[in-house]
Structures are given as structure tokens and as C-alpha cells.
Amino acid sequence: MSYTVEIGRRQFHGLRGNLHMHTVHSDGTKTHRELGQIAEEAGLDYIVVTDHNVLVPDVEGWYGRTLVLVGEEVHDTQRKPQSSHTLCFDINEDVAGYGSDPQALVDAVAAKGGFTFVAHPFEHDAVPFLPEPNISWRDWQVAGYAGIELWNYMSEFKGALKNKAHAVLCAYLPALAASGPYPETLRKWDELLQTRPVAALGGSDAHSNSYRIGPLSREVQSYGYLFRCVNTHLLSEEPLTGDVGRDRAAIYGALRAGRGFVGYERPGDTAGFAFWARSGDGEATMGETLALHGTVELWVTCPRPAEIRLVRDGRVVAHTRGELFAQVAHDKGVYRVEAYRRYAGRRRGWIFSNPIYVR
């Protein structure tokens, strides 16, 4: 469950959670209570359920040691092809009525005190035998969303399948399909970061549906499996208290600010990762802004050895292998970290930090 991590002169409480999932109220297969129980078994501090075009009331709360929160994934059901799904967080009423106009949706959620993330910004076409449309985001002129879904595990999975034989193999060995965020998503994020702060999250997009190919039928990517794959770790200066309102505010505040990172747990537990910077007397961690005074020291700590890459304004400016990394820089810019490890026979994305903004 939650853990503590020293980042510079401060101590944070790390909260491991899973975002973007569906229940029986849209196209999932479990209830909120069942998801809370599964999430607790997976060691998650929080989950955020985002059913399609419906906000389910009165189910938020603590289920054992896991806080279940409720958002909404909104899109225009009449649009062909489907596109521009929007994750809506920290809302208390249904906003699906704005689905036909993504900008109006983003503005409406903000007016209600909430915030939005672009869901699965880029998808790859699925093989023809799968009834899975490409639902990439196609409204990049929209402004005002807080962030993007950097890594959608289910989008990557369905786009990685090559044929029926490969689909069967990956249904039983799903780790073969996961490698990391799409390169075009990383490029777009770096492009957006040159204009304003944009947070990133990792989403499971869990449905836990069963599929059939010939005589074979299998539940593909169960909730329990996905809750142990791509998670979003948030940093809170205060521990969760058991008070739903207070803890909800702490989780959403960190998510909105990008104070945390995306971690793929299969190549190794990501809890304890830290990325922070110091310049003069100032310090900052992920999601924060730091004033440059001459030089900036950038520090990375990984819980396990990895290939660590420091990215500034979309370009890799330094890299190393190991658990610790320190770099002195002289330039302003948007700094973020990527870490990679070998797992299931090849190099996989492991950790993707939110940025530190050096101004």
C-alpha cells in the first residue's frame, strides 16, 4: 500500500493507484465494490472508475484499504468513427451531455471545479477480426485539459496483436504485448509541454471482457492482472486519513498537478522512484516549477537498476544505467525521466516521470 519517499529535503507519501476502468454500468464486468476488493488485493491505495457517459452516484468510499473514486469517460456516441474520449475527474454530476463538443466538455468540467485528461491520444488499428475501433483523439485544437493518458495498457494490447495465433498467445501471455507508451504519444506530450504544463497518467482501461476464437474462450486482461501492470503513483505531502473528502482532494490535487509518475510494475516494483531538482535554495519535484539560478542539479533514484534517460524539451540530454543518476545542467526547460528494464525477453518501458519545469 502507501509508502514514504525522501525527495530532496521533503518527505512524500507515495500512493499507488489505477486509473481509467469500467464497470457493469457501461462495458465492464464487475461492480464498484468488487473492483475495490480486487484493488485492495493488488495493493492499490486508490482507483478511479470512469464508465462511459455515465457518472454513478453514491459509490465513492473506502473499500477495505482502497479508496474508490468515480469519474467519467465522455465521448460523442454519434460520431463516426469514434474519437476524442475525455477522462473527467473531480466531478459530482454527469457531464455526458457535453460529449458532442470536446471544448464545451473541457470547459464545463472546469466550471464545475473538475479537470480533464485526453484518453488514449493515439491508437493503432486493430487486426480485422477484432471488433475494436481506433478511437484516437482527433481534436487537438481543444485547450484547457489538464493532461493526457500517456500509456493506455489496453490500447497498446489490442494494437499489438498481429493475427489470430498471436492473439491467442497474448491472451495467455499478455506481457508479450506491452512495451511502453506509443512514440507518437511521447512526441505529442513533449510538443504540448513547450506551450504549458501538461500532466500525464497511466491508464489500464480495464474491462475484463471474455473473447472467443473458435473453440477457445478466455477472460482477457482481468482487473486483477491489470491492477498489477501500469499504475499511476502520486506524491502526497500528507498521508491518507480515511476521510473520503480529504483523501479525494489529496489524490485529485496530485493527479491534476502531475505530482507523480507512471510505472509498469511487471518489470519490477516502481515504488520509491524519485526525481527532483535543486537550483540555489529552491527544490522541486515532478509537477513543480523551479527558478533557475545559474545551474540546476537533477537527481534520479530508481528502486532497481535500469536504463535511465533524462529528457529536456523532448530530447534525451543524458543517460546512464543503474539505480542513481545525477546531472548538472545550465539550461531552462522541461525535464522528465524515462526508465527501461528488460522483462519477458526484451526491453520494456518501466517508469515515465511527470516533468519538472525549470524556468
C-alpha positions as CSV (number, residue, x, y, z in Angstrom):
1,M,0.0,0.0,0.0
2,S,1.2,3.6,0.6
3,Y,4.9,4.2,1.1
4,T,7.2,7.1,2.0
5,V,9.9,8.5,-0.2
6,E,12.5,11.2,0.6
7,I,12.8,13.7,-2.2
8,G,15.3,16.4,-1.5
9,R,14.5,18.0,1.8
10,R,10.9,16.7,1.8
11,Q,9.2,13.5,2.5
12,F,6.2,12.4,0.5
13,H,3.7,9.6,0.8
14,G,3.6,7.6,-2.4
15,L,0.1,6.5,-3.4
16,R,-0.1,3.7,-6.0
17,G,-3.4,3.7,-8.0
18,N,-5.1,2.5,-11.1
19,L,-7.0,4.9,-13.4
20,H,-9.4,4.5,-16.3
21,M,-11.6,1.4,-15.9
22,H,-15.2,0.3,-16.5
23,T,-17.9,-1.5,-14.5
24,V,-21.2,-3.1,-15.3
25,H,-22.6,0.4,-15.6
26,S,-21.0,0.7,-19.0
27,D,-19.0,-2.1,-20.7
28,G,-17.1,-3.6,-17.8
29,T,-17.9,-6.8,-15.9
30,K,-17.6,-6.0,-12.2
31,T,-19.3,-3.6,-9.7
32,H,-17.6,-0.8,-7.9
33,R,-17.5,-2.9,-4.7
34,E,-15.9,-5.8,-6.5
35,L,-13.3,-3.5,-8.0
36,G,-12.5,-2.1,-4.6
37,Q,-11.9,-5.6,-3.3
38,I,-9.7,-6.6,-6.3
39,A,-7.8,-3.4,-6.0
40,E,-7.1,-4.0,-2.3
41,E,-5.8,-7.5,-3.1
42,A,-3.5,-5.9,-5.6
43,G,-2.1,-3.5,-3.0
44,L,-3.6,-0.3,-4.5
45,D,-4.3,2.8,-2.4
46,Y,-6.9,4.2,-4.8
47,I,-8.7,3.5,-8.1
48,V,-10.7,5.9,-10.3
49,V,-13.6,4.3,-12.2
50,T,-14.5,6.1,-15.4
51,D,-17.6,4.5,-17.0
52,H,-18.6,5.6,-20.5
53,N,-21.0,8.5,-20.5
54,V,-22.4,7.8,-17.0
55,L,-21.5,9.0,-13.6
56,V,-22.6,6.5,-10.9
57,P,-23.5,8.3,-7.7
58,D,-23.1,7.4,-4.1
59,V,-20.5,4.6,-4.5
60,E,-17.3,6.6,-3.7
61,G,-15.6,5.5,-0.5
62,W,-13.1,3.2,1.2
63,Y,-13.4,-0.5,0.4
64,G,-11.1,-2.0,2.8
65,R,-7.8,-0.2,2.4
66,T,-8.5,1.1,-1.1
67,L,-10.3,4.4,-1.9
68,V,-12.7,4.0,-4.8
69,L,-13.3,7.3,-6.7
70,V,-15.7,7.9,-9.6
71,G,-15.1,9.9,-12.7
72,E,-16.5,9.6,-16.2
73,E,-15.2,8.9,-19.7
74,V,-17.2,11.0,-22.1
75,H,-17.4,10.9,-25.9
76,D,-19.9,11.6,-28.7
77,T,-21.7,8.3,-29.3
78,Q,-23.0,9.6,-32.7
79,R,-19.6,10.4,-34.1
80,K,-18.2,8.1,-36.8
81,P,-15.6,7.0,-36.4
82,Q,-15.4,7.3,-32.6
83,S,-12.7,9.6,-31.3
84,S,-11.7,12.1,-28.6
85,H,-12.7,10.3,-25.5
86,T,-12.2,12.5,-22.5
87,L,-11.5,11.4,-18.9
88,C,-13.4,13.7,-16.5
89,F,-12.2,13.8,-12.8
90,D,-13.3,15.5,-9.6
91,I,-16.9,16.0,-10.7
92,N,-20.1,15.4,-8.8
93,E,-22.6,15.3,-11.7
94,D,-22.9,13.7,-15.1
95,V,-21.3,15.7,-18.0
96,A,-22.1,13.3,-20.8
97,G,-24.5,15.9,-22.3
98,Y,-21.4,17.9,-23.5
99,G,-20.0,14.9,-25.3
100,S,-20.7,16.2,-28.8
101,D,-18.4,19.2,-28.3
102,P,-15.0,18.4,-26.7
103,Q,-14.1,22.0,-26.0
104,A,-17.5,22.6,-24.3
105,L,-16.9,19.4,-22.3
106,V,-13.5,20.5,-21.0
107,D,-14.9,24.0,-20.2
108,A,-17.9,22.6,-18.4
109,V,-15.9,20.3,-16.2
110,A,-13.5,23.1,-15.3
111,A,-16.5,25.3,-14.5
112,K,-17.7,22.6,-12.1
113,G,-14.3,22.5,-10.3
114,G,-13.1,19.4,-12.0
115,F,-10.4,18.7,-14.7
116,T,-10.0,16.6,-17.8
117,F,-7.4,14.3,-19.4
118,V,-7.2,13.2,-23.0
119,A,-7.8,9.5,-23.2
120,H,-5.7,7.2,-25.4
121,P,-4.4,10.1,-27.6
122,F,-3.1,7.7,-30.3
123,E,-4.3,4.2,-31.1
124,H,-3.1,1.7,-33.7
125,D,-5.6,-0.1,-35.8
126,A,-6.6,-3.5,-34.5
127,V,-6.4,-6.6,-36.7
128,P,-9.7,-7.0,-38.8
129,F,-11.1,-9.9,-36.8
130,L,-11.2,-7.8,-33.6
131,P,-14.3,-5.6,-33.3
132,E,-12.2,-2.8,-31.8
133,P,-12.3,0.6,-33.4
134,N,-9.4,3.1,-33.5
135,I,-10.6,5.8,-31.0
136,S,-7.6,8.2,-31.1
137,W,-8.0,11.8,-30.0
138,R,-8.7,13.9,-33.1
139,D,-9.4,17.4,-31.7
140,W,-6.0,18.8,-30.8
141,Q,-7.3,22.3,-31.2
142,V,-9.1,21.9,-27.9
143,A,-7.5,23.8,-25.0
144,G,-7.7,23.7,-21.2
145,Y,-7.4,20.0,-20.4
146,A,-5.0,19.2,-17.5
147,G,-3.2,16.3,-19.1
148,I,-3.0,13.2,-21.3
149,E,-3.1,9.5,-20.8
150,L,0.5,8.7,-21.7
151,W,0.2,4.9,-21.6
152,N,-3.1,3.1,-22.1
153,Y,-2.4,-0.5,-21.5
154,M,-5.5,-1.9,-23.3
155,S,-4.9,0.3,-26.3
156,E,-1.4,-0.9,-26.7
157,F,-2.5,-4.6,-26.2
158,K,-5.2,-4.6,-28.9
159,G,-2.9,-2.7,-31.3
160,A,0.0,-5.2,-30.8
161,L,-1.9,-8.3,-31.9
162,K,-0.8,-9.4,-35.4
163,N,-3.1,-12.3,-36.2
164,K,-5.4,-14.9,-34.5
165,A,-2.5,-17.1,-33.5
166,H,-0.7,-14.2,-31.9
167,A,-3.9,-13.0,-30.2
168,V,-4.3,-16.4,-28.6
169,L,-0.7,-16.4,-27.4
170,C,-1.0,-12.9,-25.9
171,A,-4.3,-13.8,-24.3
172,Y,-2.4,-16.3,-22.2
173,L,0.9,-14.4,-22.0
174,P,-0.2,-10.8,-22.0
175,A,3.2,-9.4,-21.0
176,L,4.4,-10.2,-24.5
177,A,2.4,-7.3,-25.9
178,A,3.4,-4.5,-23.5
179,S,6.4,-2.4,-24.3
180,G,5.6,1.3,-23.3
181,P,3.8,4.4,-24.4
182,Y,3.5,4.9,-28.1
183,P,6.3,7.0,-29.5
184,E,3.8,9.4,-31.1
185,T,2.2,9.9,-27.7
186,L,5.5,10.8,-26.2
187,R,6.3,13.2,-29.0
188,K,2.9,14.9,-28.7
189,W,3.3,15.3,-25.0
190,D,6.7,16.9,-25.4
191,E,5.2,19.2,-28.0
192,L,2.4,20.2,-25.7
193,L,4.9,20.7,-22.8
194,Q,6.5,23.5,-24.8
195,T,3.3,25.5,-24.5
196,R,2.1,24.9,-20.9
197,P,2.2,22.3,-18.1
198,V,0.5,19.1,-19.1
199,A,0.3,16.2,-16.6
200,A,0.5,12.5,-17.6
201,L,-1.2,9.4,-16.2
202,G,-1.1,5.7,-17.0
203,G,-4.4,4.0,-17.5
204,S,-5.3,0.3,-17.5
205,D,-8.7,0.9,-19.4
206,A,-9.8,-2.3,-17.7
207,H,-13.0,-4.1,-18.8
208,S,-12.1,-7.7,-18.1
209,N,-14.1,-9.0,-21.0
210,S,-14.1,-12.5,-22.4
211,Y,-13.3,-13.2,-26.0
212,R,-13.7,-16.3,-28.2
213,I,-11.7,-17.5,-31.1
214,G,-13.0,-20.8,-32.4
215,P,-13.4,-23.2,-29.5
216,L,-11.1,-21.1,-27.2
217,S,-12.7,-18.6,-24.8
218,R,-10.8,-16.6,-22.2
219,E,-11.2,-13.6,-20.0
220,V,-8.6,-11.2,-21.4
221,Q,-6.7,-8.7,-19.2
222,S,-8.6,-9.3,-16.0
223,Y,-8.9,-6.5,-13.4
224,G,-6.6,-8.3,-11.1
225,Y,-3.9,-8.6,-13.7
226,L,-4.2,-5.0,-14.9
227,F,-4.1,-3.6,-11.4
228,R,-0.6,-5.1,-11.2
229,C,0.6,-3.6,-14.5
230,V,0.5,0.1,-15.5
231,N,-0.3,2.2,-12.4
232,T,-0.1,5.9,-11.6
233,H,1.9,6.8,-8.5
234,L,1.1,10.1,-6.8
235,L,3.0,12.0,-4.2
236,S,1.1,13.5,-1.3
237,E,2.7,15.6,1.5
238,E,0.1,14.2,3.9
239,P,-0.9,10.6,4.4
240,L,-4.4,9.4,3.5
241,T,-6.6,9.7,6.6
242,G,-9.7,7.6,5.9
243,D,-11.8,10.8,5.4
244,V,-13.2,10.4,1.9
245,G,-13.5,14.1,1.2
246,R,-10.0,14.9,2.4
247,D,-8.3,12.0,0.7
248,R,-10.2,12.6,-2.6
249,A,-8.8,16.1,-2.6
250,A,-5.3,14.9,-2.0
251,I,-5.4,12.4,-4.8
252,Y,-7.0,14.7,-7.3
253,G,-4.7,17.5,-6.4
254,A,-1.6,15.4,-7.1
255,L,-3.1,14.0,-10.3
256,R,-4.0,17.4,-11.7
257,A,-0.6,18.8,-10.9
258,G,1.3,15.9,-12.3
259,R,3.0,15.2,-9.0
260,G,3.9,11.7,-9.6
261,F,4.8,9.1,-12.3
262,V,3.6,6.3,-14.5
263,G,5.0,2.9,-13.5
264,Y,4.8,-0.5,-15.2
265,E,5.0,-2.9,-12.2
266,R,5.8,-6.2,-14.1
267,P,9.5,-5.5,-14.8
268,G,9.9,-4.6,-11.1
269,D,8.1,-2.7,-8.3
270,T,8.3,1.0,-9.1
271,A,7.5,2.3,-5.6
272,G,10.3,4.5,-4.3
273,F,11.2,6.2,-7.6
274,A,12.2,9.8,-7.1
275,F,13.0,12.7,-9.5
276,W,13.8,16.1,-8.1
277,A,15.9,19.2,-8.9
278,R,17.7,21.9,-6.9
279,S,18.8,25.4,-8.0
280,G,20.1,27.9,-5.5
281,D,18.0,27.4,-2.4
282,G,15.0,26.1,-4.3
283,E,13.9,22.5,-4.8
284,A,11.2,20.9,-7.0
285,T,9.9,17.5,-7.8
286,M,7.6,16.2,-10.5
287,G,4.8,18.5,-11.5
288,E,6.5,21.5,-9.9
289,T,8.3,24.6,-11.2
290,L,11.8,25.6,-10.2
291,A,13.5,29.0,-10.8
292,L,16.9,28.7,-12.4
293,H,19.8,30.3,-10.5
294,G,22.9,29.6,-12.6
295,T,22.8,25.8,-12.6
296,V,20.3,23.1,-11.7
297,E,21.1,19.8,-10.1
298,L,18.8,16.9,-11.3
299,W,18.6,13.8,-9.2
300,V,17.0,10.4,-10.1
301,T,16.6,7.4,-7.8
302,C,15.2,4.1,-9.1
303,P,14.2,1.2,-6.8
304,R,16.0,-1.2,-9.1
305,P,18.8,-0.9,-11.7
306,A,17.5,0.4,-15.0
307,E,18.4,2.3,-18.2
308,I,17.7,5.9,-17.1
309,R,17.2,8.7,-19.7
310,L,16.9,12.4,-18.9
311,V,14.8,14.2,-21.4
312,R,14.8,18.0,-21.8
313,D,12.3,19.7,-24.2
314,G,11.8,16.4,-26.0
315,R,15.4,15.5,-26.5
316,V,17.5,13.0,-24.5
317,V,20.3,15.0,-22.9
318,A,21.9,12.4,-20.7
319,H,21.5,8.7,-19.9
320,T,23.1,6.1,-17.7
321,R,22.5,2.6,-16.2
322,G,22.0,1.9,-12.6
323,E,19.8,3.0,-9.7
324,L,21.1,6.5,-9.1
325,F,21.7,9.4,-11.5
326,A,22.8,13.0,-11.0
327,Q,23.2,15.6,-13.6
328,V,24.2,19.3,-13.5
329,A,22.5,21.4,-16.2
330,H,22.7,25.1,-17.2
331,D,19.6,25.4,-19.3
332,K,16.0,26.2,-18.6
333,G,13.5,23.7,-20.0
334,V,11.0,21.0,-19.3
335,Y,12.8,18.0,-17.7
336,R,11.4,14.5,-17.4
337,V,12.8,11.0,-16.9
338,E,12.2,7.7,-18.7
339,A,13.5,4.4,-17.3
340,Y,13.6,1.0,-19.1
341,R,14.2,-2.6,-17.9
342,R,14.3,-6.0,-19.6
343,Y,11.4,-8.2,-19.0
344,A,9.8,-11.1,-20.8
345,G,12.6,-11.3,-23.2
346,R,13.1,-7.7,-24.3
347,R,13.4,-4.0,-23.2
348,R,10.3,-2.6,-21.7
349,G,9.2,0.9,-20.6
350,W,9.3,0.9,-16.8
351,I,8.9,4.4,-15.4
352,F,7.8,7.7,-17.0
353,S,8.0,10.7,-14.8
354,N,6.0,13.8,-14.9
355,P,8.1,16.9,-15.7
356,I,9.9,19.4,-13.6
357,Y,9.6,22.9,-15.2
358,V,12.9,24.8,-14.9
359,R,12.2,28.5,-15.7
